[in-house]
Amino acid sequence: MSDQFPKMLYKAGGAEELHGGNFHTFIAQDEQDEAAALADGWHLTTPEAVEASKPQAVADETSDEPPTRDELEQKAKELGIEFDGRTGDKTLAKKIAAAVAG
């Protein structure tokens, strides 16, 4: 085992308060653990996790288009936000923004 591990990885929107925000954390025990987690949406730093959690329309300020329903649903799943078919796009976008803001 190298000196790099165990290593903490992050996703925005969790209950743990770190570096001025709320995050989910995961401890990678080795390189294989780390590679699998990174492929599953985990990040090496909290700033990377925050940036990745932003809805696409917010992250790409050159776009005037609001995020699609599929994009909203994907982001909500990443953040662990509960929703169903009755949840409107505006409501879902507000929940995502609140989770990202911490």
C-alpha atoms as an extended CHARMM CRD file, in Angstrom:
* protein
*
       102  EXT
         1         1  MET       CA              0.0000000000        0.0000000000        0.0000000000  PROA      1               0.0000000000
         2         2  SER       CA              1.3830000000        3.4150000000       -0.8880000000  PROA      2               0.0000000000
         3         3  ASP       CA              1.4750000000        6.5320000000        1.2810000000  PROA      3               0.0000000000
         4         4  GLN       CA             -1.4190000000        7.9840000000       -0.7570000000  PROA      4               0.0000000000
         5         5  PHE       CA             -4.0000000000        5.6400000000        0.7440000000  PROA      5               0.0000000000
         6         6  PRO       CA             -6.3940000000        5.6450000000        2.4050000000  PROA      6               0.0000000000
         7         7  LYS       CA             -7.6190000000        8.7370000000        0.5470000000  PROA      7               0.0000000000
         8         8  MET       CA            -10.8290000000       10.7320000000        1.0650000000  PROA      8               0.0000000000
         9         9  LEU       CA            -13.0230000000       11.5090000000       -1.9540000000  PROA      9               0.0000000000
        10        10  TYR       CA            -16.0040000000       13.8670000000       -2.1000000000  PROA      10              0.0000000000
        11        11  LYS       CA            -19.4730000000       14.5010000000       -3.5360000000  PROA      11              0.0000000000
        12        12  ALA       CA            -21.3620000000       17.7270000000       -2.8600000000  PROA      12              0.0000000000
        13        13  GLY       CA            -24.6460000000       17.7870000000       -0.9660000000  PROA      13              0.0000000000
        14        14  GLY       CA            -23.9620000000       15.5020000000        1.9680000000  PROA      14              0.0000000000
        15        15  ALA       CA            -24.3730000000       16.0160000000        5.7010000000  PROA      15              0.0000000000
        16        16  GLU       CA            -20.6790000000       16.4600000000        6.5250000000  PROA      16              0.0000000000
        17        17  GLU       CA            -19.5660000000       20.0920000000        6.8150000000  PROA      17              0.0000000000
        18        18  LEU       CA            -16.1370000000       20.5090000000        5.2200000000  PROA      18              0.0000000000
        19        19  HSD       CA            -14.2940000000       23.4520000000        3.6650000000  PROA      19              0.0000000000
        20        20  GLY       CA            -17.3320000000       25.7200000000        3.8540000000  PROA      20              0.0000000000
        21        21  GLY       CA            -19.8160000000       23.2990000000        2.2840000000  PROA      21              0.0000000000
        22        22  ASN       CA            -21.6890000000       20.0480000000        2.8260000000  PROA      22              0.0000000000
        23        23  PHE       CA            -20.2980000000       16.8420000000        1.3430000000  PROA      23              0.0000000000
        24        24  HSD       CA            -20.6160000000       13.0970000000        1.1770000000  PROA      24              0.0000000000
        25        25  THR       CA            -17.2500000000       11.4410000000        1.7910000000  PROA      25              0.0000000000
        26        26  PHE       CA            -15.7690000000        8.1360000000        0.7040000000  PROA      26              0.0000000000
        27        27  ILE       CA            -12.4890000000        6.5820000000        1.7680000000  PROA      27              0.0000000000
        28        28  ALA       CA            -10.6130000000        4.8740000000       -1.0820000000  PROA      28              0.0000000000
        29        29  GLN       CA             -8.3490000000        2.1580000000        0.2940000000  PROA      29              0.0000000000
        30        30  ASP       CA             -6.2530000000        1.6480000000       -2.8660000000  PROA      30              0.0000000000
        31        31  GLU       CA             -5.8850000000        2.6870000000       -6.5140000000  PROA      31              0.0000000000
        32        32  GLN       CA             -8.6460000000        0.3190000000       -7.6500000000  PROA      32              0.0000000000
        33        33  ASP       CA            -11.0290000000        1.7290000000       -5.0550000000  PROA      33              0.0000000000
        34        34  GLU       CA            -10.1270000000        5.2530000000       -6.1580000000  PROA      34              0.0000000000
        35        35  ALA       CA            -10.5790000000        4.5330000000       -9.8790000000  PROA      35              0.0000000000
        36        36  ALA       CA            -13.9960000000        2.9490000000       -9.2930000000  PROA      36              0.0000000000
        37        37  ALA       CA            -15.1280000000        5.8580000000       -7.1170000000  PROA      37              0.0000000000
        38        38  LEU       CA            -13.9360000000        8.4930000000       -9.5960000000  PROA      38              0.0000000000
        39        39  ALA       CA            -15.8200000000        6.6710000000      -12.3590000000  PROA      39              0.0000000000
        40        40  ASP       CA            -18.9150000000        6.7710000000      -10.1150000000  PROA      40              0.0000000000
        41        41  GLY       CA            -18.8430000000       10.5630000000       -9.7350000000  PROA      41              0.0000000000
        42        42  TRP       CA            -16.6140000000       11.0370000000       -6.6700000000  PROA      42              0.0000000000
        43        43  HSD       CA            -13.9560000000       13.7980000000       -6.7190000000  PROA      43              0.0000000000
        44        44  LEU       CA            -10.4480000000       14.2700000000       -5.3390000000  PROA      44              0.0000000000
        45        45  THR       CA            -11.1340000000       17.7350000000       -3.9120000000  PROA      45              0.0000000000
        46        46  THR       CA            -14.1120000000       19.5850000000       -2.4740000000  PROA      46              0.0000000000
        47        47  PRO       CA            -13.8890000000       22.3870000000       -5.1110000000  PROA      47              0.0000000000
        48        48  GLU       CA            -14.0850000000       19.7430000000       -7.8650000000  PROA      48              0.0000000000
        49        49  ALA       CA            -17.1240000000       18.2090000000       -6.1700000000  PROA      49              0.0000000000
        50        50  VAL       CA            -18.8580000000       21.5920000000       -5.9310000000  PROA      50              0.0000000000
        51        51  GLU       CA            -18.1660000000       22.4230000000       -9.5780000000  PROA      51              0.0000000000
        52        52  ALA       CA            -19.4300000000       19.0350000000      -10.7430000000  PROA      52              0.0000000000
        53        53  SER       CA            -22.6250000000       19.4400000000       -8.7200000000  PROA      53              0.0000000000
        54        54  LYS       CA            -23.6860000000       22.6310000000      -10.4660000000  PROA      54              0.0000000000
        55        55  PRO       CA            -26.5040000000       22.2550000000      -12.9780000000  PROA      55              0.0000000000
        56        56  GLN       CA            -25.0790000000       22.4390000000      -16.4820000000  PROA      56              0.0000000000
        57        57  ALA       CA            -26.7090000000       25.8030000000      -17.2190000000  PROA      57              0.0000000000
        58        58  VAL       CA            -25.0050000000       27.2730000000      -14.1380000000  PROA      58              0.0000000000
        59        59  ALA       CA            -21.6160000000       25.6860000000      -14.8450000000  PROA      59              0.0000000000
        60        60  ASP       CA            -21.6810000000       26.8150000000      -18.4780000000  PROA      60              0.0000000000
        61        61  GLU       CA            -22.6480000000       30.4630000000      -18.2390000000  PROA      61              0.0000000000
        62        62  THR       CA            -22.4420000000       30.8800000000      -22.0140000000  PROA      62              0.0000000000
        63        63  SER       CA            -25.6130000000       28.8150000000      -22.3300000000  PROA      63              0.0000000000
        64        64  ASP       CA            -28.9630000000       30.5980000000      -22.2270000000  PROA      64              0.0000000000
        65        65  GLU       CA            -30.8160000000       27.2870000000      -22.2490000000  PROA      65              0.0000000000
        66        66  PRO       CA            -32.1740000000       25.9240000000      -18.9710000000  PROA      66              0.0000000000
        67        67  PRO       CA            -31.1370000000       22.3650000000      -18.0930000000  PROA      67              0.0000000000
        68        68  THR       CA            -33.2680000000       19.6100000000      -19.5970000000  PROA      68              0.0000000000
        69        69  ARG       CA            -35.4250000000       17.3520000000      -17.4300000000  PROA      69              0.0000000000
        70        70  ASP       CA            -32.9070000000       14.5390000000      -17.9460000000  PROA      70              0.0000000000
        71        71  GLU       CA            -30.0640000000       16.7990000000      -16.7540000000  PROA      71              0.0000000000
        72        72  LEU       CA            -32.0850000000       17.8570000000      -13.7110000000  PROA      72              0.0000000000
        73        73  GLU       CA            -32.8980000000       14.2580000000      -12.8360000000  PROA      73              0.0000000000
        74        74  GLN       CA            -29.2890000000       13.1540000000      -13.2580000000  PROA      74              0.0000000000
        75        75  LYS       CA            -28.0250000000       15.9620000000      -11.0040000000  PROA      75              0.0000000000
        76        76  ALA       CA            -30.7370000000       15.2570000000       -8.4160000000  PROA      76              0.0000000000
        77        77  LYS       CA            -29.7120000000       11.5820000000       -8.3150000000  PROA      77              0.0000000000
        78        78  GLU       CA            -26.0380000000       12.5610000000       -7.9120000000  PROA      78              0.0000000000
        79        79  LEU       CA            -26.9650000000       14.7980000000       -4.9750000000  PROA      79              0.0000000000
        80        80  GLY       CA            -29.3280000000       12.2700000000       -3.3930000000  PROA      80              0.0000000000
        81        81  ILE       CA            -32.3890000000       14.4810000000       -3.8580000000  PROA      81              0.0000000000
        82        82  GLU       CA            -35.7000000000       12.6550000000       -3.7840000000  PROA      82              0.0000000000
        83        83  PHE       CA            -38.1870000000       13.3920000000       -6.5700000000  PROA      83              0.0000000000
        84        84  ASP       CA            -40.8280000000       11.6640000000       -8.6590000000  PROA      84              0.0000000000
        85        85  GLY       CA            -42.8510000000       12.2770000000      -11.8010000000  PROA      85              0.0000000000
        86        86  ARG       CA            -44.9910000000       14.8480000000       -9.9850000000  PROA      86              0.0000000000
        87        87  THR       CA            -41.9690000000       17.0260000000       -9.1420000000  PROA      87              0.0000000000
        88        88  GLY       CA            -41.9070000000       19.9380000000      -11.5660000000  PROA      88              0.0000000000
        89        89  ASP       CA            -38.7360000000       21.1200000000      -13.3110000000  PROA      89              0.0000000000
        90        90  LYS       CA            -38.7110000000       24.4370000000      -11.4200000000  PROA      90              0.0000000000
        91        91  THR       CA            -39.1230000000       22.7010000000       -8.0710000000  PROA      91              0.0000000000
        92        92  LEU       CA            -36.4060000000       20.1990000000       -8.9100000000  PROA      92              0.0000000000
        93        93  ALA       CA            -34.0560000000       22.9980000000      -10.0250000000  PROA      93              0.0000000000
        94        94  LYS       CA            -34.7100000000       24.8380000000       -6.7210000000  PROA      94              0.0000000000
        95        95  LYS       CA            -33.9510000000       21.6750000000       -4.7080000000  PROA      95              0.0000000000
        96        96  ILE       CA            -30.7140000000       21.2010000000       -6.6410000000  PROA      96              0.0000000000
        97        97  ALA       CA            -29.6750000000       24.8090000000       -6.1290000000  PROA      97              0.0000000000
        98        98  ALA       CA            -30.3920000000       24.5490000000       -2.3850000000  PROA      98              0.0000000000
        99        99  ALA       CA            -28.3660000000       21.3330000000       -2.0990000000  PROA      99              0.0000000000
       100       100  VAL       CA            -25.4270000000       22.8420000000       -3.9770000000  PROA      100             0.0000000000
       101       101  ALA       CA            -25.5240000000       25.9900000000       -1.8670000000  PROA      101             0.0000000000
       102       102  GLY       CA            -25.3400000000       23.8040000000        1.2270000000  PROA      102             0.0000000000
